[in-house]
Amino acid sequence: MKLKNILSALLLILYLPIFAQGKSATLIVHHAIIHTLDDKNTIVEAMAVADGKILKTGKNSEILKLKNKKTTVIDAKGKVIIPGIFDSHMHIIRGGRFFNTELRWDGVRSLKKALAMLKEQAQRTPKGQWVRVVGGWNAYQFEEKRLPTLEEINEATGDVPAFVLHLYGHAYLNKAGITALKIDANTPNPNGGLVEKDASGNPTGLLVAEPNAFILYSTLSKLPELSPEEKVNSTKQFMTEMNRLGVTAIIDAGGGFQNFPDDYGVTNGLCKDSDLTIRMPYYLFAQKAGSELNDYTRWVSTVEIGEGCDDHDDNKVEYHAQGAGENLVMSAGDFENFDKPRPELSPAMESQLKEVIALLVKKRWPFRIHATYNESITRFLNVIEDVNKETPLNGLLWFFDHGETVSVENLKRIKALNGGLAIQHRMAYQGESFIKRYGKTAAANTVPLKKILEMGIKVGMGTDGTRVASYNPWVGLYWLTTGKTLGGTKYMLDENIQDRTAALKLFTYGSAQLINLEKDRGTLTANNLADFAILSDDYFNTTEEKILNIESKLTVVNGKVVYADNDFRTFAQPTLKAIPDWSPVNYFGGYQKN
């Protein structure tokens, strides 16, 4: 009987391709330029989808034969289609909870326009709420090439409390915000931060990371939150915004003031209701200095890696714990504020980090580590190597985040330990600041992408949205393919600049490979997941500057249309209105094209 079962299984495997050939498609997209990103960079005209996966690709005529009366057929009108973008490092769970409260300056090209937006939003913001601009912009993107002044922010916002965050370097509080938070002459400076005072000892409203960003995100945590219903809507709005940009998957990197499991309630609920439109594996980030080992000890015994509400349900996209990080212990935080000197990590870091990593390796928990500077990476690698001698990693998935100044010597050590790198486009926003502090020569190899790729180290591209760089992946693709900052400064060595296909692969296949998911995604080939986007412009042939304006006209996740613009509006559900009514999303949207 057992032999019969084995033979039946073998026959099923043998004839599976024949069964697939006779299958009808649930979705067909034709009259397209589909960049499959396979090993040969094959371009096809049409694609058929069934059961959330790609059934077949090829010519229009052969793919259209797979339709029946129930098949949804989409004429792509000659547009370019790419695999869905996979962001390997973003803060979508936290960002989603606050998206509806935020006025985004991402993409705004004029400080005058940004301040006008701030003034307009202040006029509609009700009493008890704040106007907030929370990262995703820098001075050099503005034609004025400067930051706003406190006087300009106060003039624009008046009596409405306002908080404006610039990267993780500093933030502005207007006078009403200072009053609301009860900051005065007696307010002390937190460790590694500065509450700027004037000559009379009174707070000016400038909060500075020196370089510890705790002063910035702890202040943010004191601002009013949305109601539970509004948070659900806000997260849906943010997922729609990401779908609008062609993003279909994001690895959530945890983050400060993102407590597990409390702050995961919204996304948990959306997953249970099959309402997630982004694949969302997430890492767990310990929140309290000194108790990180306690947190991870509890989590490794109660949370199963790779298991979540998406288990055994093909209609749901991934949503589960993927591992630990990006910060494993607070003493290892090397903050990325290039306006200030590199932080010196605590002498206690090694012992604290070793305890946590040793636990994770023993329990076979993947991990990721925030590491901006090579000096930090050297010390982190010392710890990982020590743990490896006692409890071998044996192929355990792990990688560094950021790695802007990683050396070739440390890349060799990463390679020897089978580690990876998640890189982001933070230098598109901080390149000028980096050059001012460290010089053009150091900047030119930040990050040393040619060496990373030559050595065969796994690398996935991401954004680090929403508070540092923008969440828009097209900024990252512009940065990778031009070597320029948003201010137009060409700083990157030519050898590190990628051609457009290679860059896109880092944002698709590369991110999937980083967490060992490349077998069924990252390329538009038969049996892979049906995650893709129809683009507004031909990314492969348009001008450099126009890359920044690309978005999706129609996005598919798991074989289902999750976003469509006006040209394809009949294929998607109507876009929800943001709540509360005064939300900046209703008036300005997200990433700006001006």
N, C-alpha and C positions, 0 to 999 in steps of 0.2 A: 504493500500500500504506500509505504514511504517513497519507494522508487518511482511509483506511478506519479506521485505528487511532484517529485523532482523533475520528471520528464515533462509534465504539464507546464511547470514553471519555465523550463527551458524553451519549450515551444512558444509560450506566450512572449518571451523576450525576443525570440527569433522573428516572430511575425508581427511584433509591435509596429515597426515602420509601415507594414502593409496596411494594418488597421488604420494608422494615422492618415495614410493617403486617401482612404475612403471616407474620412471624417469631414463633416460640414463645418464651415467657419462660423463663429458667432460675430466676428468683426473682420472686415476687410478694409484696408487702406490702399488705394491705388493712385495712379497718375502722380507719383512722387519721385523724389530723388533720395533714396534711403541709403544712408551710410551705415552699413552693418557693423563697422569697426572690427570685423573678423581679422584673422591673420593676414589675409590678402587685401584688406580694405575694400572688399567687394561693395559695389553700388548696385542696387536693384530698383525695380519700378513699383513693386507692390508687396504686400504682406498680409497673410491670413492669420487669425488668432482664434484659439478655442481653449476653453477651460483655463483662462489666465495665462496661457503660454503661446508662443509663436508656433503656428502649425507649419507654415511654409513661407518662403520668400521667393520672388522671381519676377517674371514678366507679367504685365497687366493681364494679358489674355489667359495665362495658365492659372493665375491666382483667382481670377473672377469665376472660374469654373467651380470653385469650392463654396460658392454661396448657395443659400436656399432662401425660402420666403422669410425666414426669421433672422437672416444675417443683416447686421448693420453695415452699410457700405458707405465709406467716406472717400470722396474725391479730394485729394490733397492739393489739387490745382497747381501741380508742378513744384510744390514747396519741398524744402529739405527736411528730412526726418533723421533724428539721431536717437541713440539709446538714452533713456532717462538719466539725468545727471544725479550722481550719488555723492553727496557731501560727507566727507569722512570726519568732519569736526565742526559741529554747530551746536547751538543751545536752543533747540526748537521747543523743548518741553517748558523751560522757563520763559523763553521768548513768546511762546503762544499765550501764556497766562497774562501777559502784559501788553500784547500787540495793540489792542484796541485803545489803550491809554496813550500811545506814543505818537508824537509828530515826528516823522522820519525826514531827516535832511539828506538821506542817502541819495546820491545822484544830482542833487541841486547844484547848479554851476555858478550861482551868484549869491554872495552874502546878503545883498540887498533883498533878493527874493526870499532867502531863508528867514530873515528878520520880519519880512512882510507876512510870511506864513505864521511865524510865532505870534505876531500881533493879532492876526485874524483868529487864530485858535484861542488866544487868551480871552477874546471878546465873547466866545461861545462857551467857554468852560464854566460850569456852574460852581457856586460857592461850595467849599469843602473839597474840591478837586484841584489838581495841579495841571499845568502845562509841562510836558516833559519831552525832551529830545534826548534819546538814550543811545548815543554812539552811531557808528556807521558812516561817519563823515570826517573830513579834515580840512584844514585851512587851505591847502594847496589845490583842492578841487574847485575852489571859488575863483572867479576871475580877478577878484580883489587880492588874492593870495595872502589873506590874513584871517585871524580869528575875530569873533565878535568881542566887543568890550562889555564890561558889566553895565556901563551906562546905557549902551544900546539895548541890552537885554531888559534892563529895568524900564526903559522908555517904552519898549514894545509890549511888556506884560503888565505894567501898572500894579494894581492891588491883587492880582491873581498869582498865587505862588508858582514859581517856575524853577525847574531843574534842567540844566543843559550839560550833558556829559560829552567830553571830548576824548575819544579813545578810552584807555585806562590810565590817562595821564593827569587830567584835572577835570573839575566840574564847576559850573557857575550856579549859584543860588541867587535869585533876585531878593530884594528887600523883604517882600512879602514871604518868601520862602524861609529866610533867616528867622523872621518872627514866628512863623508857623512851627518851625523845628526848635524854637527857643534856644538858638545859638546866640551867645553874647560874649562879652569881654572875658568871662571866666571859663568859657568852654575850652577844655584842654586839647592839645594835639594828640591824636592816637599814635600808637607805635608805627613809625614809617609813614606818617601822613602829616599834613599841615593845614590848619584852619587859618588862612591869612588874616592878619589884623592890620589896621591902618595905624598912623602915627599916634592916634589917641587910644589905641588898644581895642578898637571895636572891629568886629568881623566885616570884611569887605564883601564876602559872598564867594570868594574863590577857595575851593578845596583842592589840595594838591597831593597826589601820590608821590611819596619820596623814598623809594618807588612803590611802596606797598599800596595796593589798590583798595585795601579794606575800607578806608575812609570814604571811598566812592560808592561801593556796593552796599556798605552798611547804611549810608545815607539813603540810598535808593530804597532799601528795605523798610524805611520808615514812612514812605509815601502811601497814600490810600490804595487799597486793592479793589479789584472789581468783585461783584457778587458772583456766587457759583454759576448762575446762568450766564452771566456776562463772560466769565472765563471760558466756558464751553464755546460760546460764540467767537470769542477772541482767538482761541486756538484753531477753530475752523477757518477763520479769516486768514490766519497766518499760514496754514497749510495751503489754502487757495492761492495766497501770494507766492508761495514756493512753487506750486504747480504752474502758476502763470510764468514762472521763470524756467520751466522745463525740469524742475527737480522732482524726482520720484522716490528718492531714498535719502535719509540723513542718519548718521550715527550721532546720537546725542551724547555729548562729552561731560554731562553733569554740570557742575558750576556752583559758585558761591550762592548761599541762601536758596538752595534747591534740595530740600529735605526729603529723604526717602523713608516711608512710602507716601507721606502726606501730600507732597506737592506733585505726585504722579496720578492723583485721583481723576483729573480731567481726561488725560490721555488714556488711562485705564478704562474709563467709561466709554470713550469714543471707540476704543478697540472692541469692547464687548458689544457695542451697538453696530459694529462693522462700518463705522463712520470715519476711520482713518484714511486719508488719501496720500499719505507718505509712509513708506516703510521706515521703521523707527527703532532699531536696536539701540539700547542705551547702556551707559556705564554709570556705576554708582560712586559718588563723590562724597567722602567723609567731610563733615561740616565743622567739627569742633576740634580746635587744637588740643592735643593731649589725650583725646579719646578715640583717635582714628582706629587703633588696633581693636578696641572694643566694638566699634561699628562693624568692621570687616569680619571679626570673629562671629558676630551675630548673623551677618548677611550670608556668609559662606555656609552656614548651617540651616538657613531658612529659605534661601533663594536659589533656584536651579538655573544655571546658565543655559540660555537658549530655549527655555520654556516660559510660556506666557499665555495670554488669552487667545493668541493666534494659533495655538496648537491644534493640529488635526482638523483645521477648517480652511479649505482652499479659498473661501470667500473673504478671508481676513488677511491683511498684510502683516508683515513681521512687526511685532512689538514685544520685546522681551529684554531681560538683562543680558548684556554681552560680556560684562567683566567689571573691573575696578578701575577708578581714575576719573578725570585726568590727574587731579592732585590726589596723591595717596596719603601724604602727611603734609600738614601746613608748613612745617619747617623746610620743606623742599620747594616752596613756591618762589621761583625766580621771575619776578614780575617784569612784563615786557614794555616798560616805560622808557623809551630811548631818549627822552628828554632829560633823564636822570642817570647817574652812574649805575652800573650793574650792581645788583644787591649781593652782599656777602651772606651766604647761607650759614645757619647756625651750626656750631660744632656738634650739636646733638642730633643733627639731621641723619647721619649715617646709621646710628643705632635705632632710631625711630623707624626709618625707612626699611631697614633690614628686617625688623620684626614683622612688618606688614607684608613685604614681598615674600618672605619665607613662608608665611601663612598661605598666601595666594598660590604659591608654587606647589605646596603640599596638597592643597585642595583643588589644584588644576583650574584655577580661575585666571582667565586672561586679564591682562592689565595694560594700561597706558599711562604715561608720565609726562606732564607738562614740563618742557625743558627748552627755554629760549636760548640760553648761552652755552657755549662749549665748555666753559669752566664748570657749570652745573652738570652737564652731561658726563664729564669725566668722573665726578664724584658719584653720580647715580650708577654709572657702569661699574665702578669699584664695588658698589653694594650688590648689584645684580650678579657680578662674577663671583663674589663671596658666597652668595646664596646658591649659585649654580654648582659650586664645589661640594656643598653639603647636601643639596637636594637638586639634582640635575633638572634643568628646564625641559629637556627631552621634547623639544618642538612646541612647547607651550606658546600660544599666541601672545605677543607683547609688542609694543612699539612706543616710540617717543612722539610727542606732539610738538610741532613748531620747528625746533632745531635750526634756527636761523644761522647760527655761527658754528655749527658742528664741523669739526676738523676731519681730515682724511683718516688720521690715526683712529679717531673714535668711530668713524664709519666702519673701519675694519673690525673693531670690537663689536659693533652692532651686528655686522654680518656674521661674525663667528658665533654669536648667540642667537642667530636666526630671528633677529628683531626687525622692525620696520619703522617707517617714518610717515606721519601724517603732517603734510605741509599746508600752509594757507597763504592767502595774498595780503598778509598784514603789511608787508613792505610796500605795497601799492599805496598804503595810507601813512606809513612811517618812514619811508625811504629817505626823505629830506632830513628828518630828525636823526636818523641813523648816520647819515653822511656827516652832519654837523658834529656829532660826537666821536665817530670812529673813522671817518674819512672815506674817500671814494674807493680806495683799494679794497678795504674790508667789505664795503657794501657790494662790490662787483661780484662777489662770490657768496652772496646771501640770498637764497640758500644755494649750496654747491650741487645743483641738480644733475649736472653732467656726471660727476663722480658717483653720486648716489645710484644713477641708472646704470652706469658702466659696471658697478660692483654687483648689480643684480639684487639690490636691496628693495624689498617691497615698499612702494610709496603710493599713497593715496592723497588726492587733493581735496581741500575743503576751504571754508571761509572764515571760521571762528566768529560768525555772526551770533548775537546781534549787537553786542556792546563795544567791541573793538572795531574790526572791519565790518563792512556791510555783508549781509547774507546773500547778496546777488552773485551767483557763480560766474556771471559773464564778466565781472570785474576781474575775477581770478583768471579767466581764459585770456582776457586782454593782457594782464600782467605776465602770464606765462609765455605769450607769443610775441610780446614787444619788449619785455624787460624794462618797462616804464612804470613810474608811479602815476597816480591819478592827476598829479600836477604836471605830467608830461616829462618828468626828468628821466632820461635814459641812463640807468645806473648799472644794469646787469651785464655781466660778460656775455658775449655772443654765444659762447659754448653752452651756457645755461638756458638760453632761450629755446623754446620748443616750437616745432612746426605745429600747425593747427590740429592735425590729426593726433599727434603724440600728446598734445596738451589735453585734448578732449578725452583721450584714453585714460589719463591720470584721474580725470573727474568721473569716470564711469567704471571701466574694468579695474583700474588701479585701486579705487576705494573698495570695491568688492573683494579684490585679492587681499587687501590689507587684513580683512577679517575672515579669510578663507571661504568666501561666498562666490568666487568667480566661476564656478562650474555651471551656474544657470543664469547669469546676468552679466551686464556690461557690454554684450554684443547682441545684435539683432539677428539671431540664427535660430534654426528650428529647435524646439524643445526648451529654449530659454524663456525666462519670464517676459511677459508682454508689457514692458515699461518703456515708453518712448514719447517723443515730443515732435510736433510739426512746428518748425521755426518760422519766425516772422521775416527772417533774412537769411541769406546763404552764408553761414558762418565761415565756410571754407574759402570763399572768394570775395567777401565784402571788404571794405576798407578797415584799417585798424580801429579807427575811432568808432565806427558803426557797430563793432562787436559789443561795445558798452550798452547799446540800445536794443540788443536782441532779446526777445522774449518768446514764449510759446504761444502759438495760435490754438493748439489743441494738445492736451496732455493725457496720456493713458497710463494707468497703474493697474497691474494685475488684470489686464485685458479690458478694463472699464474706463470710459472717458470720465475724467475727474475735473477737467477744466476745458473751456472753449471760449474763444473771443467772439466778437460779433459775426465774423465770417463763418463760424462753425457753431453758432449758438444753439441750433436745433439738436445738437448731439449731447448737450450737457444740461444739468439742472440749473435753474436760475441762481445767480450768486446771491447769497444772503446779505441783508443789510447789517452793518455792524451795530452792536448795542454796547453802551448807551448811545442815544441819538447824537450826542455831542462828540462822539469819537472822531479823532482826526482821520481815521480810515475812510469815513463816509465823505470826506471833503477833499482829501489829498491822496488817498490810496497809500501804497507802500513806497517802493523804490521809484524815484522821480526821474523823468526823462526831460530835463530842461537845464 
